[in-house]
């Protein structure tokens, strides 16, 4: 098992390239002349928004890109980065709004950069992707129709990836990857980051329920490749007019494929539901709309549906616990790391207070209403 997929979150390995260093990478490795560069928020990698000058050789190329500098731990697994990059290209060819992957001057997808920090030399994989237009879903009002479309998009993505082939595809079996939902019990190692408060008790309860009621069902779930992080900052939208002439939004970009791994269909929809709840004024209602969209492409089996509530709770726990842990290691990145925590604890508590039966009734009734066209 690679060091990038061990049981430690990767926060300690986040790169610290300056804007000048990042500009030098773009110019020396990819051959562009940079006109403007600025950092973008990120979790454990480092990203820069890069604007480049047009030249006589690049008149038909985009002028905006994202430089991705992978953290030192993940940079030790170049095969995984390669597969993720090929998936991005595969999905774009299939019509999904993903970025284009730019080749280096040597025609490679990535380049390994070594940086001497004085006490040691660290190596980082760098990639350049085209910059996608749009605003994160977190910044716009989310209608039931948009939630439905996002659920449908998640299912179509997983379904399309059934056709993806690559000689190194097995590297997506990331056994101890902390963000894979099957590894929720690994959170026990990080509970001290929460302290002895009520939140810790909720997480401990969810972990135990996962062990008792979900882990035994994994063999009955249908396996697939998961994006694994369709959160409200990784889906971009642009405004458009609806058929009724009022303002609406359509998905214009899918970002961040770094958490891809083999999982299950029900994992993808659970993760998507959880993140779509974060910014919603009616979070409990979100799940039914996302589920309806997902099931318009991939209907869940009864056993998968029966695990959905606990899987959504489990994803809340993953995000909240690992954010608290990462904040101890990256206090300067606290604002970004704690995005989910602003409302996440409240939503998780609300789900637990209502209970599985009540939440499922709301979700499943809402999803069923789409069959008769009542919610469309």
Secondary structure in CASP SS format (residue, H / E / C, confidence):
PFRMAT SS
TARGET T0000
AUTHOR 0000-0000-0000
METHOD secondary structure of the structure
MODEL  1
X C 1.00
X C 1.00
X H 1.00
X H 1.00
X H 1.00
X C 1.00
X C 1.00
X C 1.00
X C 1.00
X C 1.00
X H 1.00
X H 1.00
X H 1.00
X C 1.00
X C 1.00
X C 1.00
X C 1.00
X C 1.00
X H 1.00
X H 1.00
X H 1.00
X H 1.00
X H 1.00
X H 1.00
X H 1.00
X H 1.00
X H 1.00
X H 1.00
X H 1.00
X C 1.00
X C 1.00
X C 1.00
X C 1.00
X E 1.00
X E 1.00
X E 1.00
X E 1.00
X E 1.00
X E 1.00
X E 1.00
X C 1.00
X C 1.00
X C 1.00
X C 1.00
X C 1.00
X E 1.00
X E 1.00
X E 1.00
X E 1.00
X E 1.00
X E 1.00
X E 1.00
X C 1.00
X C 1.00
X C 1.00
X C 1.00
X C 1.00
X C 1.00
X C 1.00
X C 1.00
X C 1.00
X C 1.00
X C 1.00
X E 1.00
X E 1.00
X E 1.00
X E 1.00
X E 1.00
X E 1.00
X C 1.00
X C 1.00
X C 1.00
X C 1.00
X H 1.00
X H 1.00
X H 1.00
X C 1.00
X H 1.00
X H 1.00
X H 1.00
X H 1.00
X H 1.00
X H 1.00
X H 1.00
X H 1.00
X H 1.00
X H 1.00
X H 1.00
X H 1.00
X H 1.00
X H 1.00
X H 1.00
X H 1.00
X C 1.00
X C 1.00
X C 1.00
X C 1.00
X C 1.00
X C 1.00
X C 1.00
X E 1.00
X E 1.00
X C 1.00
X C 1.00
X C 1.00
X C 1.00
X C 1.00
X C 1.00
X C 1.00
X C 1.00
X E 1.00
X E 1.00
X E 1.00
X E 1.00
X E 1.00
X E 1.00
X C 1.00
X C 1.00
X C 1.00
X C 1.00
X E 1.00
X E 1.00
X E 1.00
X E 1.00
X E 1.00
X E 1.00
X E 1.00
X E 1.00
X E 1.00
X E 1.00
X C 1.00
X C 1.00
X C 1.00
X C 1.00
X E 1.00
X E 1.00
X H 1.00
X H 1.00
X H 1.00
X C 1.00
X C 1.00
X C 1.00
X C 1.00
X H 1.00
X H 1.00
X H 1.00
X H 1.00
X H 1.00
X H 1.00
X H 1.00
X H 1.00
X H 1.00
X H 1.00
X H 1.00
X H 1.00
X H 1.00
X H 1.00
X H 1.00
X H 1.00
X H 1.00
X H 1.00
X H 1.00
X H 1.00
X C 1.00
X C 1.00
X C 1.00
X C 1.00
X C 1.00
X H 1.00
X H 1.00
X H 1.00
X H 1.00
X C 1.00
X C 1.00
X C 1.00
X C 1.00
X C 1.00
X C 1.00
X C 1.00
X C 1.00
X H 1.00
X H 1.00
X H 1.00
X H 1.00
X H 1.00
X H 1.00
X H 1.00
X H 1.00
X H 1.00
X H 1.00
X H 1.00
X H 1.00
X H 1.00
X C 1.00
X C 1.00
X C 1.00
X C 1.00
X H 1.00
X H 1.00
X H 1.00
X H 1.00
X H 1.00
X H 1.00
X H 1.00
X H 1.00
X H 1.00
X H 1.00
X H 1.00
X H 1.00
X H 1.00
X H 1.00
X H 1.00
X H 1.00
X H 1.00
X H 1.00
X H 1.00
X H 1.00
X H 1.00
X H 1.00
X H 1.00
X C 1.00
X C 1.00
X E 1.00
X E 1.00
X E 1.00
X E 1.00
X C 1.00
X C 1.00
X C 1.00
X C 1.00
X C 1.00
X C 1.00
X C 1.00
X C 1.00
X E 1.00
X E 1.00
X E 1.00
X E 1.00
X E 1.00
X E 1.00
X E 1.00
X C 1.00
X C 1.00
X C 1.00
X C 1.00
X C 1.00
X E 1.00
X E 1.00
X E 1.00
X E 1.00
X E 1.00
X E 1.00
X E 1.00
X E 1.00
X C 1.00
X C 1.00
X C 1.00
X C 1.00
X C 1.00
X C 1.00
X E 1.00
X E 1.00
X E 1.00
X E 1.00
X H 1.00
X H 1.00
X H 1.00
X H 1.00
X H 1.00
X H 1.00
X H 1.00
X H 1.00
X H 1.00
X H 1.00
X H 1.00
X H 1.00
X H 1.00
X C 1.00
X C 1.00
X C 1.00
X C 1.00
X C 1.00
X H 1.00
X H 1.00
X H 1.00
X H 1.00
X H 1.00
X H 1.00
X H 1.00
X H 1.00
X H 1.00
X H 1.00
X H 1.00
X H 1.00
X H 1.00
X C 1.00
X C 1.00
X C 1.00
X C 1.00
X C 1.00
X C 1.00
X H 1.00
X H 1.00
X H 1.00
X H 1.00
X H 1.00
X H 1.00
X H 1.00
X H 1.00
X H 1.00
X H 1.00
X H 1.00
X H 1.00
X H 1.00
X H 1.00
X H 1.00
X H 1.00
X H 1.00
X H 1.00
X H 1.00
X H 1.00
X H 1.00
X H 1.00
X H 1.00
X H 1.00
X H 1.00
X H 1.00
X H 1.00
X H 1.00
X C 1.00
X H 1.00
X H 1.00
X H 1.00
X H 1.00
X H 1.00
X H 1.00
X H 1.00
X C 1.00
X C 1.00
X C 1.00
X H 1.00
X H 1.00
X H 1.00
X H 1.00
X H 1.00
X H 1.00
X H 1.00
X H 1.00
X H 1.00
X H 1.00
X H 1.00
X H 1.00
X H 1.00
X H 1.00
X C 1.00
X H 1.00
X H 1.00
X H 1.00
X H 1.00
X H 1.00
X H 1.00
X H 1.00
X H 1.00
X H 1.00
X H 1.00
X H 1.00
X H 1.00
X H 1.00
X H 1.00
X H 1.00
X H 1.00
X C 1.00
X C 1.00
X C 1.00
X C 1.00
X C 1.00
END
